Amino acid sequence: MFHPNQNTLQAEGVFLMQTEKRAVLFVNGQAKPGFEVALLPGDFLIAVDGGLRHLTRLGLKPHLLIGDLDSVSPQELADVMNAGAEVRRFPPAKDQTDLELALEYALTNGYAQIMIAYALGERSDHTLGNINLLSRPNLVDKSAWLDDGQVEIRLVSQATTLPTRPGDLVSLFAWGSPAEGVTTQGLRYPLQSEPLFPWQSRGISNVALSDRFELKLSSGRLLVMITRH
């Protein structure tokens, strides 16, 4: 079993104004040795098909199992159902990925905070598709992010403060179009009301100096990637 990391608790409690309803979507990506996502009491746990394996190794049971279930064995399915979890099974031939189906479920059921856990892995197409889901229009007024315990990814379009630890790598990517008026505080190489462009690499591999950094921008969107050490 694992315990919530204090920085993560602070992120969800202080900086991101956690509501009572938070969903955690466990995807069938890679877990990094020595790192785990931090859960909070009351989290609604969703196993996205083969992401069930992460819940299993953590000694947890999902509240919901969703997907075409091609990566779930009959015994695993029986165990989940015997534990009282809801199961939503879809045909393999569909227009949406299992993660997108899980994300729609979380949004339909009123979860304003959504952690997508273990969504990065060896399949580059799935990884890119998972990151791109953060740009869904109906996530604009929600708090949604990818997290595998080591790497946290968010899509930001307004001023925000995010928790870090000194030495964490922080990379900023202009998403889709230029981001204007980018200002940062708490990073080794600060930006002062400057533009970032999708076709340039400036903004990559900055370094956090303290337990948080502040980010502002006047227009556009930034994909923020924090790599913990």
Residue pairs with C-beta under 8 A, 6 or more apart in sequence:
1 58
1 59
2 36
2 38
2 39
2 58
3 38
4 38
4 39
4 40
5 38
7 163
7 164
7 165
7 211
8 37
8 38
8 163
9 38
9 40
10 163
10 211
11 162
11 163
12 18
12 22
12 40
12 113
15 160
15 161
15 162
15 163
15 212
16 113
16 143
18 40
18 113
19 112
19 113
20 42
21 44
21 110
21 111
21 112
21 113
22 40
22 42
22 43
22 44
22 111
22 112
22 113
22 114
22 115
23 43
23 44
23 46
23 106
23 109
23 111
23 113
23 114
23 115
24 37
24 39
24 43
24 44
24 45
24 46
24 114
24 115
24 117
25 46
25 48
25 51
25 99
25 102
25 103
25 106
25 114
25 115
25 116
25 117
25 119
26 45
26 46
26 47
26 48
26 51
26 52
26 54
26 55
26 62
26 117
26 118
27 48
27 51
27 99
27 116
27 117
27 118
27 119
27 130
28 48
28 49
28 50
28 51
28 53
28 54
28 71
28 118
28 121
29 51
29 118
29 119
29 120
29 121
29 126
29 127
29 130
29 148
30 118
30 120
30 121
30 122
30 148
31 54
31 57
31 118
31 148
31 149
32 148
32 149
32 150
32 151
35 148
35 149
35 150
35 228
36 58
36 149
37 115
37 117
37 118
37 147
37 148
37 149
38 149
39 45
44 63
44 64
44 106
44 111
45 55
45 60
45 61
45 62
45 63
45 64
46 62
46 63
46 64
46 65
46 66
46 102
46 105
46 106
47 55
47 62
47 64
47 65
47 66
47 80
47 85
48 66
48 67
48 98
48 99
48 102
49 65
49 66
49 67
49 68
49 69
49 70
49 71
49 72
49 98
50 67
50 70
50 71
50 72
51 117
51 118
52 62
52 65
52 71
52 72
52 76
52 80
54 117
54 118
55 61
55 62
56 76
61 80
61 83
61 85
62 80
62 85
63 85
63 86
64 85
64 86
64 87
64 88
64 102
64 105
65 72
65 77
65 80
65 85
65 86
65 87
65 88
66 87
66 88
66 89
66 90
66 98
66 101
66 102
66 105
67 88
67 89
67 90
67 98
67 101
67 102
68 89
68 90
68 91
68 92
68 94
68 98
69 77
69 87
69 89
70 92
72 80
77 87
80 87
81 87
88 101
88 105
90 98
90 101
94 101
96 104
97 126
97 129
99 116
99 119
99 129
99 130
99 133
100 133
103 114
103 116
103 133
103 136
103 144
106 114
107 114
107 138
107 139
107 142
111 142
112 141
112 142
112 143
113 142
113 143
113 144
114 139
114 142
114 143
114 144
114 145
115 144
115 145
115 147
116 130
116 133
116 144
116 145
116 146
116 147
117 146
117 147
117 148
118 148
119 127
119 130
119 131
119 146
119 148
120 127
120 130
120 146
120 148
120 151
121 127
130 146
131 146
131 153
131 223
134 144
134 145
134 146
134 153
134 154
134 155
134 223
135 155
135 175
135 176
135 221
139 155
140 157
144 154
144 155
145 152
145 153
145 154
146 152
146 153
146 154
147 153
149 228
150 227
150 228
151 225
151 226
151 227
151 228
152 225
152 226
152 228
153 223
153 224
153 225
153 226
154 160
154 162
154 223
154 224
155 175
155 221
155 222
155 223
155 224
156 215
156 217
156 221
156 222
156 223
156 224
157 217
157 220
157 221
157 222
158 217
159 214
159 215
159 216
159 217
160 214
160 215
161 212
161 213
161 214
161 215
162 212
162 213
162 215
162 224
162 226
163 211
163 212
164 170
164 186
164 208
164 210
164 211
164 212
164 213
164 226
165 208
165 211
165 228
165 229
166 208
166 209
166 210
166 211
167 207
167 208
167 229
168 207
168 208
168 226
168 227
168 228
168 229
169 205
169 206
169 207
169 208
169 225
169 226
169 227
169 229
170 187
170 206
170 207
170 208
170 213
170 224
170 225
170 226
170 227
171 203
171 204
171 205
171 206
171 224
171 225
171 227
172 179
172 182
172 184
172 196
172 203
172 204
172 206
172 215
172 222
172 223
172 224
172 225
173 196
173 198
173 203
173 204
173 222
173 223
173 224
173 225
174 195
174 196
174 197
174 198
174 203
174 220
174 221
174 222
174 223
175 198
175 220
175 221
175 222
175 223
176 198
176 220
176 221
177 198
177 220
177 221
178 195
178 196
178 197
178 198
178 220
179 195
179 196
179 217
179 219
179 220
179 221
179 222
180 195
180 217
180 218
180 219
180 220
181 193
181 194
181 195
181 216
181 217
181 218
181 219
182 191
182 193
182 194
182 195
182 196
182 203
182 215
182 216
182 217
182 222
183 190
183 191
183 192
183 193
183 194
183 214
183 215
183 216
183 217
184 190
184 191
184 206
184 213
184 214
184 215
184 216
185 213
185 214
186 208
186 209
186 210
186 212
186 213
186 214
187 206
187 207
187 208
187 209
187 213
188 206
188 207
188 208
188 209
189 206
189 207
191 203
193 218
196 202
196 203
196 220
196 222
203 222
208 226
215 222
215 224
